[in-house]
Amino acid sequence: MTEATQPLSKADYREGFEYLETRLSRLVTLWLPLGIILIVLIFPFYWMALTSIKPDQELINLQSTNPLWTWNPTLKHLRVLLFETAYPTWLWNTMMVAISATILSLIASVLAAYAIVRIRYRGANWVGGAIFLAYLVPPSILFIPLATVVYQYGLFDTPFALILTYPTILIPFSTWLLMGYFKTIPFELEECALIDGANRWQILIKIILPLAIPGLISAFIFCFTLCWNEFIYALTFISNVNNKTVPVAIVTNFTDGDVYRWGSIMAGALVGSLPLVILYAFFVEHYVAAMTGAVKE
Amino acid sequence: MAEVTLDRDAADAMGGRSLWQRLQTNRNWLGFWFMLPAAGFLILFLAYPLVLGVWLSFTDTRVGRAGEWIGFENYAWLWDDSVFWLSVFNTMLYTVVASIIKFAVGLYLALLLNRHMPFKAIIRAVVLIPFIVPTVLSAVAFWWIFDTQFSILTWMLQKVGFIADSFQINWLGDATMARASVIFANIWRGVPFIAITLLAGLQTVPASLYEAAVIDGATRWQMFRYITYPLLTPIIAVVMTFSVLFTFTDFQLIWVLTRGGPFNTTHLMATLSYQRAILGGYLGEGAAIATAMIPFLLAAILVSWFGLQRRKWQHGEGND
């Protein structure tokens, strides 16, 4: 009985109208365009990785060997990167700034999102709207006045200039995301806790946060990615080589006069992307949830 | 901090106020304390600088020198500045061309990914990688791909026979090519975001609608035009607003690839304001350029607002 129904139900669940297509039309309308788009999307990374392990003479001579492959991989560029530049410091700076700013933002956002969604104080809707508007204010119109503000507060050229300004990008986004998440947690749980004498703070810590862990992970990795990605503030507020972040240092600190050290630049770009790609590989679903959640809400 | 307030509120409550009053004060005060950290950040580092930026644009502030009010002089100066108008034109061109192509390719890719296929999860994960990797780092890869002498793209075109073997394409040195190159890099970077968010929208379209359409003899195009597209409109509105907003204010890609060159033909308003304000030291003038971007941003936000409104109306939801 089960054997007879199994194939039928499987066929039932097939999405779309695949059975109307021939293999050839499927190849032309699906796999061919998809393949081309995927190759274009991935090629820059392949080229980045390949450049970082190619010997110098192959980098500047495309004619004698096939440039799309190398038979003489070298770790020279990576060695130069790690031992002859301040790259480890830059990586450390980026990591520190990203983690501190993300944690600060998450604390602020959890409190704000909870207050907007569940405490519903007077004007909560209005504040929610204002936070959404804050999300739409881009860094490129803020960096000039922010530079003067940062200078006035005496934060110029310190990591705090970045740790304190990045949350303005992160808080609106993560508050909005967490608001959506908190709304899905049943109200009744809180009512029970209130009846049992818990206060709002206890409810937040002991009931809401454990239930919102997937949302917190989404917000955390997305904020972390945004921090790592940030460029214009880091470029404007930091001038000391030892305080730079990876994206800024890659662009400004890898030229010997007129000569670009392409091998090391690419190795730097590759190593700088790896932490995010690894994080991404483990949390793909959370990334997608964060991305689409912020748009859907 | 919150603990302290709670206790105080509790003490207030014991002072014999009515339940209704207690709830009111509790709520608003609690809300205030909970909002404090977020509000602090946003007011100190977002709202205040936003206002300060507009004020700076009416002064002649320079780096290391406080400015004085000079009225509309910065704007009058920019009005007669051909480089500024060129940057406005570039920004428009960049935004319009990149957004249209990003939307077309993104929607197409979303429709492809929505079909039934093996390894779907892996393919989707791979598509998102350009969005995950920091823009500057992938822009650096494009910088190398678009190199004048050792461009792999030129090599490929030579091998295919598209151009002569000795011919070099000046990807970032020629005005038209430079514009095309930066727009291409922007599209490359933006397509995954649009494709994945639209894919999420597509997955909410009920399959039964398509089944009904097939029974009625609808063609593929009719199914897209009369089912997929109308149901996807709200999410398209939001996604495209974000896309336009971030393309319009783009800085990173241009700064890495061309720094506005050759001869300012790829300068966007954001890069020009950075050059004038930070590198040139004329903070007031740079702030005026940044302020000039605000009307465009407001237009984009209005589009987003109406997109959201329409969505609520379609879902028949109340004001929540």
Chai-1 contact restraints between the chains, C-beta under 6 A:
chainA,res_idxA,chainB,res_idxB,connection_type,confidence,min_distance_angstrom,max_distance_angstrom,comment,restraint_id
A,E15,B,H116,contact,1.0,0.0,6.0,A-B,restraint_1
A,G16,B,R115,contact,1.0,0.0,6.0,A-B,restraint_2
A,G16,B,H116,contact,1.0,0.0,6.0,A-B,restraint_3
A,E18,B,H116,contact,1.0,0.0,6.0,A-B,restraint_4
A,L30,B,R115,contact,1.0,0.0,6.0,A-B,restraint_5
A,L34,B,L112,contact,1.0,0.0,6.0,A-B,restraint_6
A,I37,B,L109,contact,1.0,0.0,6.0,A-B,restraint_7
A,L41,B,P130,contact,1.0,0.0,6.0,A-B,restraint_8
A,P44,B,S138,contact,1.0,0.0,6.0,A-B,restraint_9
A,P44,B,A141,contact,1.0,0.0,6.0,A-B,restraint_10
A,M48,B,A141,contact,1.0,0.0,6.0,A-B,restraint_11
A,I60,B,F150,contact,1.0,0.0,6.0,A-B,restraint_12
A,L62,B,W155,contact,1.0,0.0,6.0,A-B,restraint_13
A,P67,B,W155,contact,1.0,0.0,6.0,A-B,restraint_14
A,A108,B,P37,contact,1.0,0.0,6.0,A-B,restraint_15
A,A108,B,A38,contact,1.0,0.0,6.0,A-B,restraint_16
A,L111,B,F34,contact,1.0,0.0,6.0,A-B,restraint_17
A,L111,B,P37,contact,1.0,0.0,6.0,A-B,restraint_18
A,A112,B,M35,contact,1.0,0.0,6.0,A-B,restraint_19
A,A112,B,A38,contact,1.0,0.0,6.0,A-B,restraint_20
A,A115,B,G31,contact,1.0,0.0,6.0,A-B,restraint_21
A,A115,B,F34,contact,1.0,0.0,6.0,A-B,restraint_22
A,A115,B,M35,contact,1.0,0.0,6.0,A-B,restraint_23
A,I119,B,R27,contact,1.0,0.0,6.0,A-B,restraint_24
A,I119,B,L30,contact,1.0,0.0,6.0,A-B,restraint_25
A,I119,B,G31,contact,1.0,0.0,6.0,A-B,restraint_26
A,Y121,B,R27,contact,1.0,0.0,6.0,A-B,restraint_27
A,Y121,B,N28,contact,1.0,0.0,6.0,A-B,restraint_28
A,Y121,B,G31,contact,1.0,0.0,6.0,A-B,restraint_29
A,R122,B,N28,contact,1.0,0.0,6.0,A-B,restraint_30
A,A134,B,L42,contact,1.0,0.0,6.0,A-B,restraint_31
A,A134,B,L46,contact,1.0,0.0,6.0,A-B,restraint_32
A,L136,B,I301,contact,1.0,0.0,6.0,A-B,restraint_33
A,P138,B,T249,contact,1.0,0.0,6.0,A-B,restraint_34
A,S140,B,T249,contact,1.0,0.0,6.0,A-B,restraint_35
A,S140,B,F251,contact,1.0,0.0,6.0,A-B,restraint_36
A,S140,B,A270,contact,1.0,0.0,6.0,A-B,restraint_37
A,I141,B,A290,contact,1.0,0.0,6.0,A-B,restraint_38
A,I141,B,M293,contact,1.0,0.0,6.0,A-B,restraint_39
A,L142,B,P49,contact,1.0,0.0,6.0,A-B,restraint_40
A,I144,B,A277,contact,1.0,0.0,6.0,A-B,restraint_41
A,I144,B,L283,contact,1.0,0.0,6.0,A-B,restraint_42
A,I144,B,G286,contact,1.0,0.0,6.0,A-B,restraint_43
A,I144,B,A287,contact,1.0,0.0,6.0,A-B,restraint_44
A,I144,B,A290,contact,1.0,0.0,6.0,A-B,restraint_45
A,P145,B,P49,contact,1.0,0.0,6.0,A-B,restraint_46
A,P145,B,L52,contact,1.0,0.0,6.0,A-B,restraint_47
A,P145,B,G53,contact,1.0,0.0,6.0,A-B,restraint_48
A,P145,B,L56,contact,1.0,0.0,6.0,A-B,restraint_49
A,L146,B,P49,contact,1.0,0.0,6.0,A-B,restraint_50
A,V149,B,P49,contact,1.0,0.0,6.0,A-B,restraint_51
A,T165,B,F45,contact,1.0,0.0,6.0,A-B,restraint_52
A,P167,B,F41,contact,1.0,0.0,6.0,A-B,restraint_53
A,T168,B,F41,contact,1.0,0.0,6.0,A-B,restraint_54
A,T168,B,F45,contact,1.0,0.0,6.0,A-B,restraint_55
A,T168,B,L46,contact,1.0,0.0,6.0,A-B,restraint_56
A,I171,B,A38,contact,1.0,0.0,6.0,A-B,restraint_57
A,I171,B,F41,contact,1.0,0.0,6.0,A-B,restraint_58
A,N199,B,L6,contact,1.0,0.0,6.0,A-B,restraint_59
A,R200,B,L30,contact,1.0,0.0,6.0,A-B,restraint_60
A,W201,B,A2,contact,1.0,0.0,6.0,A-B,restraint_61
A,W228,B,P134,contact,1.0,0.0,6.0,A-B,restraint_62
A,N229,B,P134,contact,1.0,0.0,6.0,A-B,restraint_63
A,N229,B,T135,contact,1.0,0.0,6.0,A-B,restraint_64
A,F231,B,V136,contact,1.0,0.0,6.0,A-B,restraint_65
A,F231,B,Q252,contact,1.0,0.0,6.0,A-B,restraint_66
A,I232,B,F251,contact,1.0,0.0,6.0,A-B,restraint_67
A,T236,B,I278,contact,1.0,0.0,6.0,A-B,restraint_68
A,P247,B,P134,contact,1.0,0.0,6.0,A-B,restraint_69
A,P247,B,V136,contact,1.0,0.0,6.0,A-B,restraint_70
A,I250,B,V140,contact,1.0,0.0,6.0,A-B,restraint_71
A,V251,B,V256,contact,1.0,0.0,6.0,A-B,restraint_72
A,W262,B,W144,contact,1.0,0.0,6.0,A-B,restraint_73
A,I265,B,V140,contact,1.0,0.0,6.0,A-B,restraint_74
A,A269,B,L137,contact,1.0,0.0,6.0,A-B,restraint_75
A,A269,B,V140,contact,1.0,0.0,6.0,A-B,restraint_76
A,G272,B,L137,contact,1.0,0.0,6.0,A-B,restraint_77
A,S273,B,V133,contact,1.0,0.0,6.0,A-B,restraint_78
A,S273,B,L137,contact,1.0,0.0,6.0,A-B,restraint_79
A,L276,B,I132,contact,1.0,0.0,6.0,A-B,restraint_80
A,Y280,B,I132,contact,1.0,0.0,6.0,A-B,restraint_81
A,V284,B,A125,contact,1.0,0.0,6.0,A-B,restraint_82
A,T292,B,T197,contact,1.0,0.0,6.0,A-B,restraint_83
A,T292,B,A200,contact,1.0,0.0,6.0,A-B,restraint_84
A,V295,B,T197,contact,1.0,0.0,6.0,A-B,restraint_85
A,V295,B,V238,contact,1.0,0.0,6.0,A-B,restraint_86
A,V295,B,V239,contact,1.0,0.0,6.0,A-B,restraint_87
